[in-house]
Amino acid sequence: MSTLVLGGTRSGKSAYAEHLLPDAPAVYVATARPVDPHADPEWADRIAVHRRRRPAVWETVEDTDGFATAGVVRSRPGPVLVDDLATWVTGLLDDAGWERDAASVEAARTELVAAVGARTGPLVLVSAEVGLGVVPSTSAGRRFRDELGLLNADLAAVCDEVVLLVAGLPLPLKVASGSDSVAP
């Protein structure tokens, strides 16, 4: 069973996604690349909050180069949570120099979508919904929005369930057949 949890900033998507998995052992794929806490203390604090919320029995895999996420989805049979795909895409774009139509970004997206589509074990993916806002005024902003939008659409097509969080409230967009709800 795979679930894609979408939402805007501070919508509660990560906390909601974490509650979809049991407190039993799971793998948490952290896609935010670590930063020097002195250079960006606010970002370091955000990462620390996410770390403190995770159950002690969860294993954390930090995807610092963009390649670990698909590998974990493909190879780990137990519950997996990937949080969050917006930071994953940002890292891929950083690595590609924000080049439009970079083959490496498309290849990573294709690999992840294939891994999700083939997965049989429990999987929860968290991503930002960026298609509801204004058109960004910068080329980099539009590039990010476009890449994340493509990834979200591709993942929504292969996931069993899709939930949109708005103001902390889950709105089911796609419900697995044979399921009455998406609530935790």
N, C-alpha and C positions, 0 to 999 in steps of 0.2 A: 504494500500500500504506500503510495507516494502522495505527499501533500505539499502544495506550493502555497506559502503564506505571503501575501502581498500587503503593503500598506505604506503610508507616508511616514514622514519623520515623527517620531514619538507617538505613533499610533498604537503601540503595544504589540507589534508583530513578533518581536523576539520572545517576549514573555509568553505570549499565546503559543508560539511554536514549541517552546521548551515544555509546556504542560501537555503537549500531545504525546510526548514520549514518557515512558515509565521511569521511575527512579532507579530502575535496574541498570546494569551496565549498558552504556551507549557510547557512540563516538560523536564528538562535537567537533566539526570542522570550522575553525576560526579563520576567516578570510582577511580580516583586518591586519595589515602589516604593522608590526610593532614600530613605535616611534620613540625617540629620545624624550622621556617625560619632562625634561627641562625645556626642550624646544617647543613641545606642544602638550602642556599639562592637561588641557581639557580633553584631548583625544585619549591620552593615557588614562584619565579618569573613566572615560566611557568604556574602555577595554577592561579596566579593573572591575567595574560594576557587572559586566557580563561574566567575568571569571567568578566572582563571588556568588552569583546566582546559580551556577551549575552544581548539580549534585556531585558529591565527592567520588561516586562510583563511575562517573563519566570520564572517558579518556578524551583528551584534547589533542587534536592534530592541527598545527598552525600551518596554513598554506601560505608560505612566504614567497612563492615564485609562480603561483597560478596553476601548477600542475598536479598538486596533491589532491585537489577536490574530486576530480573525475576518478582518480585512482581509488580513493576511499569509497566512493559511491559504487564503483564496480567490484571492489574486492572484499568489503566488510559485510558479512551476512547479517549481523545484528542491527539494532536501531542506529540510525545515523541522522544527525541534524547538521545542516550547513547554514551558517549565519555569518555573513549575509552576502548575497550575490552582487549587490551594488558595490561593496568594497572589493569584491573579487574582480569585477569588470574594471574598476578604477585601477587596480594593480596591473591588469593586462594592458590597459591603455597607457599607463606609465611606462611599462616595459617596451611598448611599441612606439614610444615617442609621440603618442596621440596622432599618429598617421591615420588618415582616413582610409578605410578599406584595407587595414593591415591584415595580411594572411594569418598571422599568429593569433589574432583576436578571433577571427572566424573559425580557425581550426580548434581553438580551445572551447568555443561555444558549441561547435558540432560534436566534439568529444564528450562534453558534459551532458548534452541532451541525449546522446546515444547511451551513455552510462545510466542515466535516469530512466530512459525508456526500457532498458533491459533489466533493471533492478527488480528483484522479487521481495527483498526484505523491507522492513519499515524505514521510510525516508521522509524527512521534513526539510524543506528548503525555504529560506527566508529571503525576500527581495523587496526592494523599494518599488513602489508604483510611481513612475515619473511622468506618465502620459497625461496626467490631469491638470498640469500647471501650464504656465506660460511658456512660449518658445524661448529658450535661453538666448541671450544676446551675444554669446561668444561661440566661436567655432568648437572649442573644447566642450562647452556645455551641451551644445547640440549633438556632438559626437557621442558623449556619454549617454544622453537621453535616448538616442537612436539605438546604440548598442544594447543598453539595458532593456529597452522596449522589445527588441528582437529576441533577446534571450528569454524574457518573461513569456512572450507569446509562444516560443518554441517549447518551453518547459510546460506551460499550461496545456499544450496539446498532448503531452505524453504523461502528465501526472494524473492520478486517479481523482484527486480532489484539489480544488483551488478555493482559497478563502481570502477575502479582502477585509483588512481591519481599518475601520474608520472610527476615530475617537474612542478606541478601545473596544469597539463592538465588532464581532466577526460577522461578515456577510458571506454566506456560501455562494460561490459563483459556479462551481462544478462539484457535484456530489457523486461519489463512487456508486456504481450500481449495486443495489442490495443494501445501501446504507440509508438510514433515516435522517442523519444529521452529520455535521462536521464538528460539533461541539466536543471539547475535551472531556 
